[in-house]
Amino acid sequence: MTVLAAGSAQAQELAGTLKKIKETNTITIGYRDASV
């Protein structure tokens, strides 16, 4: 069961942040000034 669940998760199209990371090959990390 676990193998089937993992296989179908990879078959889904990427959207949002994951799609942007794949297209640009870049991960942007930031922080809020108020959180420091």
C-alpha positions in Angstrom: 0.0 0.0 0.0 2.7 2.5 0.9 4.5 2.0 -2.4 1.3 2.6 -4.4 0.6 5.8 -2.4 4.1 7.1 -3.0 3.9 6.3 -6.7 0.7 8.2 -7.2 1.9 11.2 -5.3 4.8 11.6 -7.8 2.4 11.3 -10.7 0.5 14.5 -9.8 1.4 17.7 -11.5 3.3 20.3 -9.5 1.6 23.5 -8.6 2.5 26.7 -6.7 5.8 26.7 -4.9 6.9 23.3 -6.0 6.3 24.1 -9.7 8.3 27.4 -9.3 11.2 25.5 -7.7 11.3 22.9 -10.5 11.1 25.5 -13.3 13.8 27.8 -11.9 15.9 25.2 -10.1 16.1 27.7 -7.3 14.8 27.7 -3.7 14.4 31.1 -2.1 14.6 31.3 1.7 13.5 34.4 3.5 12.4 35.6 6.9 10.2 38.3 8.4 12.0 41.1 10.3 9.3 40.9 13.0 10.1 37.2 13.7 13.8 37.8 14.6 
